[in-house]
Amino acid sequence: MFKKILLDFLLSVEASAATGELDEWYLSDFDDKYVNSIDYETGYAMLIDCCEIWLQYPRFTFELIDPCRQIRTPKLGRF
């Protein structure tokens, strides 16, 4: 589920950037909606999804750094 959401988000970011409509807070908004306040089990699966997308779409390396960092960063007892 997260893999599809993440890929849809990245493709929409790519389309927005091409048209010059990219909002500077796009990654932060994504993290707030999908990444923050997750538990260990969910976070581990999300990191696997991020890695699979990164291998399939290496052009999204920059965009994947922030969600991966947010998933992995200890907050409120995570990891």
MARMI-365848 format. One record per residue (C-alpha): residue in one letter; x, y, z. Coordinates in pm, 1 decimal, m for minus. Layout:
REM MARMI-365848
[node a, [X, Y, Z]]
...
This chain:
REM MARMI-365848
[node m, [0.0, 0.0, 0.0]]
[node f, [269.8, 252.6, 97.9]]
[node k, [470.4, 163.4, m212.1]]
[node k, [184.4, 268.6, m441.4]]
[node i, [120.4, 587.3, m241.7]]
[node l, [489.8, 677.2, m251.4]]
[node l, [524.8, 607.5, m622.8]]
[node d, [211.1, 809.1, m705.0]]
[node f, [349.1, 1094.3, m495.8]]
[node l, [689.1, 1086.4, m667.3]]
[node l, [533.3, 1081.6, m1013.0]]
[node s, [310.3, 1376.8, m922.5]]
[node v, [612.1, 1565.8, m785.3]]
[node e, [796.7, 1499.8, m1109.4]]
[node a, [501.8, 1627.7, m1314.7]]
[node s, [466.5, 1937.5, m1094.6]]
[node a, [837.3, 2016.3, m1118.8]]
[node a, [821.0, 1993.4, m1497.6]]
[node t, [543.5, 2253.5, m1506.3]]
[node g, [709.9, 2479.2, m1248.7]]
[node e, [431.3, 2425.1, m994.3]]
[node l, [639.8, 2248.8, m730.9]]
[node d, [557.1, 2362.4, m379.3]]
[node e, [861.7, 2392.1, m153.5]]
[node w, [686.3, 2198.5, 124.1]]
[node y, [590.3, 1891.1, m81.0]]
[node l, [818.7, 1646.8, 103.8]]
[node s, [725.9, 1782.2, 444.2]]
[node d, [355.6, 1749.2, 364.9]]
[node f, [407.0, 1389.5, 252.3]]
[node d, [600.3, 1305.2, 569.0]]
[node d, [333.6, 1464.3, 788.5]]
[node k, [59.5, 1264.4, 622.1]]
[node y, [221.1, 921.1, 578.1]]
[node v, [550.7, 890.0, 764.5]]
[node n, [529.6, 1058.6, 1104.8]]
[node s, [402.6, 855.9, 1403.8]]
[node i, [463.4, 511.9, 1262.1]]
[node d, [568.8, 208.3, 1461.6]]
[node y, [873.7, m12.7, 1407.8]]
[node e, [701.6, m286.5, 1207.4]]
[node t, [534.3, m40.2, 973.3]]
[node g, [854.6, 162.0, 934.8]]
[node y, [1059.9, m142.5, 839.0]]
[node a, [816.3, m235.8, 561.6]]
[node m, [808.7, 126.6, 443.4]]
[node l, [1188.9, 134.3, 415.7]]
[node i, [1177.3, m180.5, 202.8]]
[node d, [919.7, m12.1, m23.4]]
[node c, [1140.3, 297.4, m52.1]]
[node c, [1439.1, 83.9, m150.7]]
[node e, [1239.6, m106.1, m412.4]]
[node i, [1120.4, 220.1, m568.1]]
[node w, [1473.7, 360.2, m555.2]]
[node l, [1605.8, 58.3, m747.3]]
[node q, [1328.1, 83.3, m1007.3]]
[node y, [1340.5, 463.8, m1038.4]]
[node p, [1691.3, 588.0, m953.1]]
[node r, [1596.9, 935.2, m1081.1]]
[node f, [1401.0, 979.8, m755.1]]
[node t, [1708.0, 941.8, m532.5]]
[node f, [1688.4, 1298.5, m401.3]]
[node e, [1315.1, 1278.0, m332.1]]
[node l, [1350.2, 945.6, m147.1]]
[node i, [1618.7, 1068.6, 91.4]]
[node d, [1380.8, 1264.6, 312.2]]
[node p, [1109.8, 997.5, 356.5]]
[node c, [1377.9, 735.1, 429.0]]
[node r, [1543.1, 964.1, 682.8]]
[node q, [1210.1, 1041.2, 848.2]]
[node i, [1119.8, 672.3, 868.7]]
[node r, [1457.3, 581.2, 1017.5]]
[node t, [1505.3, 878.3, 1254.9]]
[node p, [1421.1, 791.3, 1614.6]]
[node k, [1116.9, 985.7, 1733.9]]
[node l, [893.7, 912.5, 2027.5]]
[node g, [1049.6, 573.5, 2090.3]]
[node r, [1056.9, 454.4, 1729.9]]
[node f, [1353.5, 234.8, 1634.7]]
